Amino acid sequence: MDFSDFTDQQKEQLNGDTYINRTVAVLHVALWNTVIFVHMAVPVATFNEAFNQQPQPQYDGSWLWNFSVNVGQSTFTAKLFGEIAGDQVGWNMYISKAGTGAYEDFLWHSGTSEIGGTQGEWTLLKSPAEPIPFVGIQWFKNDDGTKGIMYTNIVRGGPENGGYISYEVTGNTPYDASYNIFNKGENNLVEINWNKETKTGQIKDP
């Protein structure tokens, strides 16, 4: 998910109400930013590294990406399996870690995508120590440059189950990008719209 328009480096482009709106927006995305970049650091890092690897065909018709990646001070071994079924590709990512807190072939995330790479979905478990469904991800990407992704809390019985953050590049004017952030515990939907070039925008809360 693209948080680049809300970084400190953008401050010099903002004035007055625009800066205040940006500050409010940053506060709203901070929690999900933590979830995505801290709790999901290992599955995100391993998935990104898979794009730098070459898959090997398997006897059952699937393909295997097998590689290692460093996250912080630890090394993780990943096995990403992909298998075509009709116009869909099924994905399963198994991750292993040696040493302190070791685990082997933990199915951290699984999902499907269309062969053309236009849309897909993932389910991520929380951690090897707490292997429960944690975040559901849905994404799309179109030829015209519009795209979007949604992260949803799917912890069964949790107070924030059903809460989500979505990011979309729409191509609309005057605002061509948006976040929607739904806090399930407070039943509150925050809508943030902005222009990616000028950094101007608006926020509705609620």
Rosetta constraint file for C-alpha pairs under 8 A:
AtomPair CA 1 CA 149 HARMONIC 7.04 0.50
AtomPair CA 1 CA 167 HARMONIC 6.88 0.50
AtomPair CA 2 CA 167 HARMONIC 7.72 0.50
AtomPair CA 3 CA 7 HARMONIC 7.01 0.50
AtomPair CA 5 CA 10 HARMONIC 6.66 0.50
AtomPair CA 5 CA 196 HARMONIC 7.03 0.50
AtomPair CA 5 CA 199 HARMONIC 7.09 0.50
AtomPair CA 6 CA 10 HARMONIC 6.81 0.50
AtomPair CA 6 CA 22 HARMONIC 6.99 0.50
AtomPair CA 6 CA 25 HARMONIC 7.85 0.50
AtomPair CA 6 CA 26 HARMONIC 6.22 0.50
AtomPair CA 7 CA 11 HARMONIC 7.66 0.50
AtomPair CA 10 CA 14 HARMONIC 7.21 0.50
AtomPair CA 11 CA 19 HARMONIC 7.30 0.50
AtomPair CA 13 CA 198 HARMONIC 7.98 0.50
AtomPair CA 13 CA 199 HARMONIC 7.38 0.50
AtomPair CA 14 CA 18 HARMONIC 5.83 0.50
AtomPair CA 14 CA 19 HARMONIC 5.14 0.50
AtomPair CA 14 CA 199 HARMONIC 7.38 0.50
AtomPair CA 14 CA 200 HARMONIC 7.80 0.50
AtomPair CA 15 CA 19 HARMONIC 5.22 0.50
AtomPair CA 16 CA 20 HARMONIC 6.55 0.50
AtomPair CA 17 CA 21 HARMONIC 6.06 0.50
AtomPair CA 18 CA 22 HARMONIC 6.13 0.50
AtomPair CA 18 CA 200 HARMONIC 6.20 0.50
AtomPair CA 18 CA 201 HARMONIC 7.05 0.50
AtomPair CA 19 CA 23 HARMONIC 6.19 0.50
AtomPair CA 20 CA 24 HARMONIC 6.33 0.50
AtomPair CA 21 CA 25 HARMONIC 6.13 0.50
AtomPair CA 21 CA 201 HARMONIC 7.71 0.50
AtomPair CA 21 CA 202 HARMONIC 6.81 0.50
AtomPair CA 21 CA 203 HARMONIC 6.59 0.50
AtomPair CA 22 CA 26 HARMONIC 6.14 0.50
AtomPair CA 23 CA 27 HARMONIC 6.42 0.50
AtomPair CA 24 CA 28 HARMONIC 6.50 0.50
AtomPair CA 25 CA 29 HARMONIC 6.37 0.50
AtomPair CA 25 CA 192 HARMONIC 7.04 0.50
AtomPair CA 25 CA 203 HARMONIC 7.26 0.50
AtomPair CA 26 CA 30 HARMONIC 5.94 0.50
AtomPair CA 27 CA 31 HARMONIC 7.75 0.50
AtomPair CA 28 CA 181 HARMONIC 7.54 0.50
AtomPair CA 28 CA 190 HARMONIC 7.94 0.50
AtomPair CA 29 CA 33 HARMONIC 5.91 0.50
AtomPair CA 29 CA 181 HARMONIC 7.66 0.50
AtomPair CA 30 CA 34 HARMONIC 6.24 0.50
AtomPair CA 31 CA 35 HARMONIC 6.43 0.50
AtomPair CA 32 CA 36 HARMONIC 6.05 0.50
AtomPair CA 32 CA 165 HARMONIC 7.16 0.50
AtomPair CA 33 CA 37 HARMONIC 5.99 0.50
AtomPair CA 34 CA 38 HARMONIC 5.40 0.50
AtomPair CA 34 CA 39 HARMONIC 7.18 0.50
AtomPair CA 35 CA 39 HARMONIC 5.14 0.50
AtomPair CA 35 CA 40 HARMONIC 6.64 0.50
AtomPair CA 36 CA 40 HARMONIC 5.20 0.50
AtomPair CA 36 CA 41 HARMONIC 7.16 0.50
AtomPair CA 37 CA 41 HARMONIC 5.32 0.50
AtomPair CA 39 CA 126 HARMONIC 7.50 0.50
AtomPair CA 40 CA 44 HARMONIC 5.91 0.50
AtomPair CA 41 CA 45 HARMONIC 5.96 0.50
AtomPair CA 41 CA 71 HARMONIC 7.55 0.50
AtomPair CA 42 CA 46 HARMONIC 6.12 0.50
AtomPair CA 42 CA 71 HARMONIC 6.56 0.50
AtomPair CA 43 CA 47 HARMONIC 6.02 0.50
AtomPair CA 43 CA 108 HARMONIC 6.81 0.50
AtomPair CA 43 CA 109 HARMONIC 7.26 0.50
AtomPair CA 44 CA 48 HARMONIC 6.12 0.50
AtomPair CA 45 CA 49 HARMONIC 6.20 0.50
AtomPair CA 45 CA 69 HARMONIC 7.43 0.50
AtomPair CA 45 CA 71 HARMONIC 7.22 0.50
AtomPair CA 46 CA 50 HARMONIC 6.35 0.50
AtomPair CA 46 CA 68 HARMONIC 7.85 0.50
AtomPair CA 46 CA 69 HARMONIC 6.39 0.50
AtomPair CA 46 CA 76 HARMONIC 7.99 0.50
AtomPair CA 46 CA 78 HARMONIC 6.53 0.50
AtomPair CA 47 CA 51 HARMONIC 7.38 0.50
AtomPair CA 48 CA 52 HARMONIC 7.77 0.50
AtomPair CA 49 CA 53 HARMONIC 7.06 0.50
AtomPair CA 49 CA 69 HARMONIC 7.14 0.50
AtomPair CA 50 CA 65 HARMONIC 6.52 0.50
AtomPair CA 50 CA 67 HARMONIC 7.63 0.50
AtomPair CA 50 CA 80 HARMONIC 7.57 0.50
AtomPair CA 53 CA 65 HARMONIC 6.56 0.50
AtomPair CA 53 CA 66 HARMONIC 7.92 0.50
AtomPair CA 53 CA 67 HARMONIC 7.48 0.50
AtomPair CA 54 CA 65 HARMONIC 6.43 0.50
AtomPair CA 55 CA 63 HARMONIC 5.84 0.50
AtomPair CA 55 CA 64 HARMONIC 5.08 0.50
AtomPair CA 55 CA 65 HARMONIC 4.51 0.50
AtomPair CA 55 CA 66 HARMONIC 7.46 0.50
AtomPair CA 56 CA 63 HARMONIC 5.48 0.50
AtomPair CA 56 CA 64 HARMONIC 5.12 0.50
AtomPair CA 56 CA 65 HARMONIC 6.51 0.50
AtomPair CA 57 CA 61 HARMONIC 6.72 0.50
AtomPair CA 57 CA 62 HARMONIC 6.13 0.50
AtomPair CA 57 CA 63 HARMONIC 4.56 0.50
AtomPair CA 57 CA 64 HARMONIC 6.38 0.50
AtomPair CA 58 CA 62 HARMONIC 5.28 0.50
AtomPair CA 58 CA 63 HARMONIC 5.58 0.50
AtomPair CA 58 CA 64 HARMONIC 6.82 0.50
AtomPair CA 61 CA 83 HARMONIC 6.90 0.50
AtomPair CA 62 CA 81 HARMONIC 6.59 0.50
AtomPair CA 62 CA 82 HARMONIC 5.61 0.50
AtomPair CA 62 CA 83 HARMONIC 4.43 0.50
AtomPair CA 62 CA 84 HARMONIC 7.23 0.50
AtomPair CA 63 CA 81 HARMONIC 5.57 0.50
AtomPair CA 63 CA 82 HARMONIC 5.15 0.50
AtomPair CA 63 CA 83 HARMONIC 6.33 0.50
AtomPair CA 64 CA 79 HARMONIC 6.59 0.50
AtomPair CA 64 CA 80 HARMONIC 5.62 0.50
AtomPair CA 64 CA 81 HARMONIC 4.68 0.50
AtomPair CA 64 CA 82 HARMONIC 6.58 0.50
AtomPair CA 65 CA 78 HARMONIC 7.74 0.50
AtomPair CA 65 CA 79 HARMONIC 5.67 0.50
AtomPair CA 65 CA 80 HARMONIC 4.98 0.50
AtomPair CA 65 CA 81 HARMONIC 6.51 0.50
AtomPair CA 66 CA 77 HARMONIC 7.50 0.50
AtomPair CA 66 CA 78 HARMONIC 5.80 0.50
AtomPair CA 66 CA 79 HARMONIC 4.66 0.50
AtomPair CA 66 CA 80 HARMONIC 6.55 0.50
AtomPair CA 67 CA 77 HARMONIC 5.81 0.50
AtomPair CA 67 CA 78 HARMONIC 5.51 0.50
AtomPair CA 67 CA 79 HARMONIC 6.82 0.50
AtomPair CA 68 CA 75 HARMONIC 6.73 0.50
AtomPair CA 68 CA 76 HARMONIC 5.47 0.50
AtomPair CA 68 CA 77 HARMONIC 4.25 0.50
AtomPair CA 68 CA 78 HARMONIC 5.94 0.50
AtomPair CA 69 CA 75 HARMONIC 5.72 0.50
AtomPair CA 69 CA 76 HARMONIC 5.41 0.50
AtomPair CA 69 CA 77 HARMONIC 6.53 0.50
AtomPair CA 69 CA 78 HARMONIC 7.78 0.50
AtomPair CA 70 CA 74 HARMONIC 5.70 0.50
AtomPair CA 70 CA 75 HARMONIC 4.43 0.50
AtomPair CA 70 CA 76 HARMONIC 6.21 0.50
AtomPair CA 71 CA 75 HARMONIC 6.33 0.50
AtomPair CA 71 CA 76 HARMONIC 7.44 0.50
AtomPair CA 74 CA 97 HARMONIC 7.86 0.50
AtomPair CA 75 CA 97 HARMONIC 6.65 0.50
AtomPair CA 75 CA 98 HARMONIC 7.62 0.50
AtomPair CA 76 CA 95 HARMONIC 6.66 0.50
AtomPair CA 76 CA 96 HARMONIC 5.72 0.50
AtomPair CA 76 CA 97 HARMONIC 4.98 0.50
AtomPair CA 76 CA 98 HARMONIC 7.57 0.50
AtomPair CA 77 CA 95 HARMONIC 5.68 0.50
AtomPair CA 77 CA 96 HARMONIC 5.10 0.50
AtomPair CA 77 CA 97 HARMONIC 6.46 0.50
AtomPair CA 78 CA 93 HARMONIC 6.87 0.50
AtomPair CA 78 CA 94 HARMONIC 5.72 0.50
AtomPair CA 78 CA 95 HARMONIC 4.52 0.50
AtomPair CA 78 CA 96 HARMONIC 6.42 0.50
AtomPair CA 78 CA 105 HARMONIC 7.97 0.50
AtomPair CA 79 CA 93 HARMONIC 5.71 0.50
AtomPair CA 79 CA 94 HARMONIC 5.06 0.50
AtomPair CA 79 CA 95 HARMONIC 6.39 0.50
AtomPair CA 79 CA 105 HARMONIC 7.86 0.50
AtomPair CA 80 CA 91 HARMONIC 7.03 0.50
AtomPair CA 80 CA 92 HARMONIC 5.74 0.50
AtomPair CA 80 CA 93 HARMONIC 4.39 0.50
AtomPair CA 80 CA 94 HARMONIC 6.33 0.50
AtomPair CA 81 CA 90 HARMONIC 7.98 0.50
AtomPair CA 81 CA 91 HARMONIC 5.66 0.50
AtomPair CA 81 CA 92 HARMONIC 5.23 0.50
AtomPair CA 81 CA 93 HARMONIC 6.40 0.50
AtomPair CA 82 CA 89 HARMONIC 6.31 0.50
AtomPair CA 82 CA 90 HARMONIC 5.55 0.50
AtomPair CA 82 CA 91 HARMONIC 4.71 0.50
AtomPair CA 82 CA 92 HARMONIC 6.76 0.50
AtomPair CA 83 CA 89 HARMONIC 5.42 0.50
AtomPair CA 83 CA 90 HARMONIC 5.19 0.50
AtomPair CA 83 CA 91 HARMONIC 6.76 0.50
AtomPair CA 84 CA 88 HARMONIC 5.86 0.50
AtomPair CA 84 CA 89 HARMONIC 4.41 0.50
AtomPair CA 84 CA 90 HARMONIC 6.34 0.50
AtomPair CA 85 CA 89 HARMONIC 6.01 0.50
AtomPair CA 85 CA 90 HARMONIC 7.28 0.50
AtomPair CA 87 CA 114 HARMONIC 5.96 0.50
AtomPair CA 87 CA 115 HARMONIC 5.68 0.50
AtomPair CA 88 CA 112 HARMONIC 6.50 0.50
AtomPair CA 88 CA 113 HARMONIC 5.63 0.50
AtomPair CA 88 CA 114 HARMONIC 4.60 0.50
AtomPair CA 88 CA 115 HARMONIC 5.51 0.50
AtomPair CA 89 CA 112 HARMONIC 5.43 0.50
AtomPair CA 89 CA 113 HARMONIC 5.32 0.50
AtomPair CA 89 CA 114 HARMONIC 6.17 0.50
AtomPair CA 89 CA 115 HARMONIC 6.15 0.50
AtomPair CA 90 CA 110 HARMONIC 7.69 0.50
AtomPair CA 90 CA 111 HARMONIC 5.93 0.50
AtomPair CA 90 CA 112 HARMONIC 4.50 0.50
AtomPair CA 90 CA 113 HARMONIC 6.81 0.50
AtomPair CA 91 CA 110 HARMONIC 5.29 0.50
AtomPair CA 91 CA 111 HARMONIC 5.13 0.50
AtomPair CA 91 CA 112 HARMONIC 5.79 0.50
AtomPair CA 92 CA 107 HARMONIC 6.87 0.50
AtomPair CA 92 CA 109 HARMONIC 6.19 0.50
AtomPair CA 92 CA 110 HARMONIC 4.37 0.50
AtomPair CA 92 CA 111 HARMONIC 6.73 0.50
AtomPair CA 93 CA 107 HARMONIC 5.71 0.50
AtomPair CA 93 CA 108 HARMONIC 6.05 0.50
AtomPair CA 93 CA 109 HARMONIC 5.47 0.50
AtomPair CA 93 CA 110 HARMONIC 6.14 0.50
AtomPair CA 94 CA 105 HARMONIC 4.75 0.50
AtomPair CA 94 CA 106 HARMONIC 5.02 0.50
AtomPair CA 94 CA 107 HARMONIC 4.38 0.50
AtomPair CA 94 CA 108 HARMONIC 6.01 0.50
AtomPair CA 94 CA 109 HARMONIC 7.55 0.50
AtomPair CA 95 CA 104 HARMONIC 6.62 0.50
AtomPair CA 95 CA 105 HARMONIC 4.99 0.50
AtomPair CA 95 CA 106 HARMONIC 5.11 0.50
AtomPair CA 95 CA 107 HARMONIC 6.56 0.50
AtomPair CA 95 CA 108 HARMONIC 6.67 0.50
AtomPair CA 96 CA 102 HARMONIC 7.34 0.50
AtomPair CA 96 CA 103 HARMONIC 5.43 0.50
AtomPair CA 96 CA 104 HARMONIC 4.22 0.50
AtomPair CA 96 CA 105 HARMONIC 5.06 0.50
AtomPair CA 96 CA 106 HARMONIC 6.33 0.50
AtomPair CA 97 CA 101 HARMONIC 7.48 0.50
AtomPair CA 97 CA 102 HARMONIC 4.94 0.50
AtomPair CA 97 CA 103 HARMONIC 5.31 0.50
AtomPair CA 97 CA 104 HARMONIC 6.34 0.50
AtomPair CA 98 CA 102 HARMONIC 4.66 0.50
AtomPair CA 98 CA 103 HARMONIC 6.75 0.50
AtomPair CA 103 CA 128 HARMONIC 7.18 0.50
AtomPair CA 106 CA 128 HARMONIC 6.50 0.50
AtomPair CA 107 CA 125 HARMONIC 7.93 0.50
AtomPair CA 108 CA 124 HARMONIC 5.84 0.50
AtomPair CA 108 CA 125 HARMONIC 5.40 0.50
AtomPair CA 108 CA 126 HARMONIC 7.75 0.50
AtomPair CA 108 CA 127 HARMONIC 7.19 0.50
AtomPair CA 108 CA 128 HARMONIC 7.72 0.50
AtomPair CA 109 CA 122 HARMONIC 6.68 0.50
AtomPair CA 109 CA 123 HARMONIC 5.51 0.50
AtomPair CA 109 CA 124 HARMONIC 4.36 0.50
AtomPair CA 109 CA 125 HARMONIC 6.25 0.50
AtomPair CA 110 CA 122 HARMONIC 5.59 0.50
AtomPair CA 110 CA 123 HARMONIC 5.54 0.50
AtomPair CA 110 CA 124 HARMONIC 6.82 0.50
AtomPair CA 111 CA 120 HARMONIC 7.41 0.50
AtomPair CA 111 CA 121 HARMONIC 5.46 0.50
AtomPair CA 111 CA 122 HARMONIC 4.16 0.50
AtomPair CA 111 CA 123 HARMONIC 6.09 0.50
AtomPair CA 112 CA 120 HARMONIC 5.50 0.50
AtomPair CA 112 CA 121 HARMONIC 5.61 0.50
AtomPair CA 112 CA 122 HARMONIC 6.69 0.50
AtomPair CA 113 CA 117 HARMONIC 6.54 0.50
AtomPair CA 113 CA 118 HARMONIC 7.69 0.50
AtomPair CA 113 CA 119 HARMONIC 5.77 0.50
AtomPair CA 113 CA 120 HARMONIC 3.89 0.50
AtomPair CA 113 CA 121 HARMONIC 6.43 0.50
AtomPair CA 114 CA 118 HARMONIC 6.19 0.50
AtomPair CA 114 CA 119 HARMONIC 5.84 0.50
AtomPair CA 114 CA 120 HARMONIC 6.23 0.50
AtomPair CA 117 CA 141 HARMONIC 7.43 0.50
AtomPair CA 118 CA 140 HARMONIC 5.42 0.50
AtomPair CA 118 CA 141 HARMONIC 4.88 0.50
AtomPair CA 118 CA 142 HARMONIC 6.06 0.50
AtomPair CA 119 CA 138 HARMONIC 7.62 0.50
AtomPair CA 119 CA 139 HARMONIC 5.46 0.50
AtomPair CA 119 CA 140 HARMONIC 4.04 0.50
AtomPair CA 119 CA 141 HARMONIC 6.18 0.50
AtomPair CA 120 CA 138 HARMONIC 5.95 0.50
AtomPair CA 120 CA 139 HARMONIC 5.56 0.50
AtomPair CA 120 CA 140 HARMONIC 6.60 0.50
AtomPair CA 121 CA 136 HARMONIC 7.36 0.50
AtomPair CA 121 CA 137 HARMONIC 5.33 0.50
AtomPair CA 121 CA 138 HARMONIC 4.36 0.50
AtomPair CA 121 CA 139 HARMONIC 6.30 0.50
AtomPair CA 122 CA 136 HARMONIC 5.79 0.50
AtomPair CA 122 CA 137 HARMONIC 4.92 0.50
AtomPair CA 122 CA 138 HARMONIC 6.59 0.50
AtomPair CA 123 CA 133 HARMONIC 6.89 0.50
AtomPair CA 123 CA 134 HARMONIC 7.50 0.50
AtomPair CA 123 CA 135 HARMONIC 6.02 0.50
AtomPair CA 123 CA 136 HARMONIC 4.65 0.50
AtomPair CA 123 CA 137 HARMONIC 6.32 0.50
AtomPair CA 124 CA 133 HARMONIC 6.06 0.50
AtomPair CA 124 CA 134 HARMONIC 5.72 0.50
AtomPair CA 124 CA 135 HARMONIC 5.29 0.50
AtomPair CA 124 CA 136 HARMONIC 6.37 0.50
AtomPair CA 125 CA 130 HARMONIC 7.94 0.50
AtomPair CA 125 CA 131 HARMONIC 5.55 0.50
AtomPair CA 125 CA 132 HARMONIC 5.19 0.50
AtomPair CA 125 CA 133 HARMONIC 4.42 0.50
AtomPair CA 125 CA 134 HARMONIC 4.94 0.50
AtomPair CA 125 CA 135 HARMONIC 6.94 0.50
AtomPair CA 126 CA 130 HARMONIC 5.98 0.50
AtomPair CA 126 CA 131 HARMONIC 5.69 0.50
AtomPair CA 126 CA 132 HARMONIC 5.72 0.50
AtomPair CA 126 CA 133 HARMONIC 6.31 0.50
AtomPair CA 126 CA 134 HARMONIC 4.94 0.50
AtomPair CA 126 CA 135 HARMONIC 7.67 0.50
AtomPair CA 127 CA 131 HARMONIC 5.31 0.50
AtomPair CA 127 CA 132 HARMONIC 7.56 0.50
AtomPair CA 132 CA 155 HARMONIC 7.17 0.50
AtomPair CA 133 CA 154 HARMONIC 6.23 0.50
AtomPair CA 133 CA 155 HARMONIC 5.88 0.50
AtomPair CA 133 CA 156 HARMONIC 7.61 0.50
AtomPair CA 134 CA 153 HARMONIC 6.16 0.50
AtomPair CA 134 CA 154 HARMONIC 5.32 0.50
AtomPair CA 134 CA 155 HARMONIC 5.10 0.50
AtomPair CA 135 CA 151 HARMONIC 6.32 0.50
AtomPair CA 135 CA 152 HARMONIC 5.46 0.50
AtomPair CA 135 CA 153 HARMONIC 4.94 0.50
AtomPair CA 135 CA 154 HARMONIC 5.42 0.50
AtomPair CA 135 CA 155 HARMONIC 7.38 0.50
AtomPair CA 136 CA 150 HARMONIC 7.98 0.50
AtomPair CA 136 CA 151 HARMONIC 5.75 0.50
AtomPair CA 136 CA 152 HARMONIC 5.08 0.50
AtomPair CA 136 CA 153 HARMONIC 6.59 0.50
AtomPair CA 136 CA 154 HARMONIC 6.32 0.50
AtomPair CA 137 CA 149 HARMONIC 7.04 0.50
AtomPair CA 137 CA 150 HARMONIC 5.59 0.50
AtomPair CA 137 CA 151 HARMONIC 4.77 0.50
AtomPair CA 137 CA 152 HARMONIC 6.45 0.50
AtomPair CA 138 CA 149 HARMONIC 5.64 0.50
AtomPair CA 138 CA 150 HARMONIC 5.28 0.50
AtomPair CA 138 CA 151 HARMONIC 6.89 0.50
AtomPair CA 139 CA 147 HARMONIC 7.56 0.50
AtomPair CA 139 CA 148 HARMONIC 5.54 0.50
AtomPair CA 139 CA 149 HARMONIC 4.15 0.50
AtomPair CA 139 CA 150 HARMONIC 6.38 0.50
AtomPair CA 140 CA 147 HARMONIC 5.45 0.50
AtomPair CA 140 CA 148 HARMONIC 5.42 0.50
AtomPair CA 140 CA 149 HARMONIC 6.55 0.50
AtomPair CA 141 CA 145 HARMONIC 7.09 0.50
AtomPair CA 141 CA 146 HARMONIC 6.19 0.50
AtomPair CA 141 CA 147 HARMONIC 4.27 0.50
AtomPair CA 141 CA 148 HARMONIC 6.61 0.50
AtomPair CA 142 CA 146 HARMONIC 5.45 0.50
AtomPair CA 142 CA 147 HARMONIC 6.03 0.50
AtomPair CA 145 CA 169 HARMONIC 7.68 0.50
AtomPair CA 145 CA 171 HARMONIC 7.75 0.50
AtomPair CA 146 CA 168 HARMONIC 7.41 0.50
AtomPair CA 146 CA 169 HARMONIC 5.16 0.50
AtomPair CA 146 CA 170 HARMONIC 5.16 0.50
AtomPair CA 146 CA 171 HARMONIC 6.38 0.50
AtomPair CA 147 CA 168 HARMONIC 5.70 0.50
AtomPair CA 147 CA 169 HARMONIC 5.32 0.50
AtomPair CA 147 CA 170 HARMONIC 6.96 0.50
AtomPair CA 148 CA 166 HARMONIC 7.22 0.50
AtomPair CA 148 CA 167 HARMONIC 5.45 0.50
AtomPair CA 148 CA 168 HARMONIC 4.06 0.50
AtomPair CA 148 CA 169 HARMONIC 6.23 0.50
AtomPair CA 149 CA 166 HARMONIC 5.67 0.50
AtomPair CA 149 CA 167 HARMONIC 5.44 0.50
AtomPair CA 149 CA 168 HARMONIC 6.55 0.50
AtomPair CA 150 CA 164 HARMONIC 6.86 0.50
AtomPair CA 150 CA 165 HARMONIC 5.75 0.50
AtomPair CA 150 CA 166 HARMONIC 4.09 0.50
AtomPair CA 150 CA 167 HARMONIC 6.39 0.50
AtomPair CA 151 CA 164 HARMONIC 5.48 0.50
AtomPair CA 151 CA 165 HARMONIC 5.46 0.50
AtomPair CA 151 CA 166 HARMONIC 6.32 0.50
AtomPair CA 152 CA 161 HARMONIC 7.82 0.50
AtomPair CA 152 CA 162 HARMONIC 6.11 0.50
AtomPair CA 152 CA 163 HARMONIC 5.78 0.50
AtomPair CA 152 CA 164 HARMONIC 4.23 0.50
AtomPair CA 152 CA 165 HARMONIC 6.70 0.50
AtomPair CA 153 CA 160 HARMONIC 6.44 0.50
AtomPair CA 153 CA 161 HARMONIC 5.05 0.50
AtomPair CA 153 CA 162 HARMONIC 5.40 0.50
AtomPair CA 153 CA 163 HARMONIC 5.38 0.50
AtomPair CA 153 CA 164 HARMONIC 6.08 0.50
AtomPair CA 154 CA 161 HARMONIC 5.13 0.50
AtomPair CA 154 CA 162 HARMONIC 6.18 0.50
AtomPair CA 155 CA 160 HARMONIC 7.64 0.50
AtomPair CA 155 CA 161 HARMONIC 5.49 0.50
AtomPair CA 156 CA 161 HARMONIC 6.47 0.50
AtomPair CA 157 CA 161 HARMONIC 6.76 0.50
AtomPair CA 159 CA 184 HARMONIC 7.18 0.50
AtomPair CA 159 CA 185 HARMONIC 5.75 0.50
AtomPair CA 160 CA 183 HARMONIC 6.98 0.50
AtomPair CA 160 CA 184 HARMONIC 5.04 0.50
AtomPair CA 160 CA 185 HARMONIC 5.43 0.50
AtomPair CA 161 CA 184 HARMONIC 6.81 0.50
AtomPair CA 162 CA 184 HARMONIC 6.19 0.50
AtomPair CA 163 CA 181 HARMONIC 7.71 0.50
AtomPair CA 163 CA 182 HARMONIC 5.18 0.50
AtomPair CA 163 CA 183 HARMONIC 5.22 0.50
AtomPair CA 163 CA 184 HARMONIC 4.65 0.50
AtomPair CA 163 CA 185 HARMONIC 7.84 0.50
AtomPair CA 164 CA 180 HARMONIC 7.84 0.50
AtomPair CA 164 CA 181 HARMONIC 5.80 0.50
AtomPair CA 164 CA 182 HARMONIC 5.22 0.50
AtomPair CA 164 CA 183 HARMONIC 7.07 0.50
AtomPair CA 165 CA 179 HARMONIC 6.84 0.50
AtomPair CA 165 CA 180 HARMONIC 5.62 0.50
AtomPair CA 165 CA 181 HARMONIC 4.39 0.50
AtomPair CA 165 CA 182 HARMONIC 6.39 0.50
AtomPair CA 166 CA 178 HARMONIC 7.94 0.50
AtomPair CA 166 CA 179 HARMONIC 5.43 0.50
AtomPair CA 166 CA 180 HARMONIC 5.20 0.50
AtomPair CA 166 CA 181 HARMONIC 6.55 0.50
AtomPair CA 167 CA 177 HARMONIC 7.48 0.50
AtomPair CA 167 CA 178 HARMONIC 5.71 0.50
AtomPair CA 167 CA 179 HARMONIC 4.64 0.50
AtomPair CA 167 CA 180 HARMONIC 6.81 0.50
AtomPair CA 168 CA 177 HARMONIC 5.59 0.50
AtomPair CA 168 CA 178 HARMONIC 5.34 0.50
AtomPair CA 168 CA 179 HARMONIC 6.64 0.50
AtomPair CA 169 CA 176 HARMONIC 5.81 0.50
AtomPair CA 169 CA 177 HARMONIC 4.39 0.50
AtomPair CA 169 CA 178 HARMONIC 6.63 0.50
AtomPair CA 170 CA 176 HARMONIC 5.15 0.50
AtomPair CA 170 CA 177 HARMONIC 5.77 0.50
AtomPair CA 170 CA 178 HARMONIC 7.82 0.50
AtomPair CA 171 CA 175 HARMONIC 7.80 0.50
AtomPair CA 171 CA 176 HARMONIC 4.71 0.50
AtomPair CA 171 CA 177 HARMONIC 7.36 0.50
AtomPair CA 172 CA 176 HARMONIC 4.67 0.50
AtomPair CA 172 CA 177 HARMONIC 7.81 0.50
AtomPair CA 174 CA 194 HARMONIC 7.83 0.50
AtomPair CA 174 CA 195 HARMONIC 6.55 0.50
AtomPair CA 175 CA 193 HARMONIC 5.88 0.50
AtomPair CA 175 CA 194 HARMONIC 4.68 0.50
AtomPair CA 175 CA 195 HARMONIC 4.44 0.50
AtomPair CA 175 CA 196 HARMONIC 7.66 0.50
AtomPair CA 175 CA 201 HARMONIC 6.72 0.50
AtomPair CA 176 CA 193 HARMONIC 7.46 0.50
AtomPair CA 176 CA 194 HARMONIC 6.36 0.50
AtomPair CA 176 CA 195 HARMONIC 5.30 0.50
AtomPair CA 176 CA 196 HARMONIC 6.66 0.50
AtomPair CA 177 CA 193 HARMONIC 5.84 0.50
AtomPair CA 177 CA 194 HARMONIC 5.56 0.50
AtomPair CA 177 CA 195 HARMONIC 6.23 0.50
AtomPair CA 177 CA 196 HARMONIC 6.59 0.50
AtomPair CA 178 CA 191 HARMONIC 7.39 0.50
AtomPair CA 178 CA 192 HARMONIC 5.44 0.50
AtomPair CA 178 CA 193 HARMONIC 4.36 0.50
AtomPair CA 178 CA 194 HARMONIC 6.31 0.50
AtomPair CA 179 CA 190 HARMONIC 7.99 0.50
AtomPair CA 179 CA 191 HARMONIC 6.04 0.50
AtomPair CA 179 CA 192 HARMONIC 5.03 0.50
AtomPair CA 179 CA 193 HARMONIC 6.56 0.50
AtomPair CA 180 CA 189 HARMONIC 6.90 0.50
AtomPair CA 180 CA 190 HARMONIC 5.73 0.50
AtomPair CA 180 CA 191 HARMONIC 4.73 0.50
AtomPair CA 180 CA 192 HARMONIC 6.30 0.50
AtomPair CA 181 CA 189 HARMONIC 5.66 0.50
AtomPair CA 181 CA 190 HARMONIC 5.07 0.50
AtomPair CA 181 CA 191 HARMONIC 6.60 0.50
AtomPair CA 182 CA 187 HARMONIC 7.10 0.50
AtomPair CA 182 CA 188 HARMONIC 5.68 0.50
AtomPair CA 182 CA 189 HARMONIC 4.37 0.50
AtomPair CA 182 CA 190 HARMONIC 6.33 0.50
AtomPair CA 183 CA 187 HARMONIC 5.63 0.50
AtomPair CA 183 CA 188 HARMONIC 5.13 0.50
AtomPair CA 183 CA 189 HARMONIC 6.35 0.50
AtomPair CA 184 CA 188 HARMONIC 6.70 0.50
AtomPair CA 188 CA 205 HARMONIC 7.74 0.50
AtomPair CA 188 CA 206 HARMONIC 6.29 0.50
AtomPair CA 189 CA 205 HARMONIC 6.81 0.50
AtomPair CA 189 CA 206 HARMONIC 5.81 0.50
AtomPair CA 190 CA 203 HARMONIC 7.24 0.50
AtomPair CA 190 CA 204 HARMONIC 5.71 0.50
AtomPair CA 190 CA 205 HARMONIC 4.81 0.50
AtomPair CA 190 CA 206 HARMONIC 5.62 0.50
AtomPair CA 191 CA 203 HARMONIC 5.67 0.50
AtomPair CA 191 CA 204 HARMONIC 5.06 0.50
AtomPair CA 191 CA 205 HARMONIC 6.71 0.50
AtomPair CA 191 CA 206 HARMONIC 7.68 0.50
AtomPair CA 192 CA 201 HARMONIC 7.42 0.50
AtomPair CA 192 CA 202 HARMONIC 5.94 0.50
AtomPair CA 192 CA 203 HARMONIC 4.48 0.50
AtomPair CA 192 CA 204 HARMONIC 6.48 0.50
AtomPair CA 193 CA 201 HARMONIC 5.40 0.50
AtomPair CA 193 CA 202 HARMONIC 5.39 0.50
AtomPair CA 193 CA 203 HARMONIC 6.40 0.50
AtomPair CA 194 CA 199 HARMONIC 6.17 0.50
AtomPair CA 194 CA 200 HARMONIC 5.49 0.50
AtomPair CA 194 CA 201 HARMONIC 3.75 0.50
AtomPair CA 194 CA 202 HARMONIC 6.30 0.50
AtomPair CA 195 CA 199 HARMONIC 5.17 0.50
AtomPair CA 195 CA 200 HARMONIC 5.57 0.50
AtomPair CA 195 CA 201 HARMONIC 6.13 0.50
AtomPair CA 196 CA 200 HARMONIC 7.88 0.50
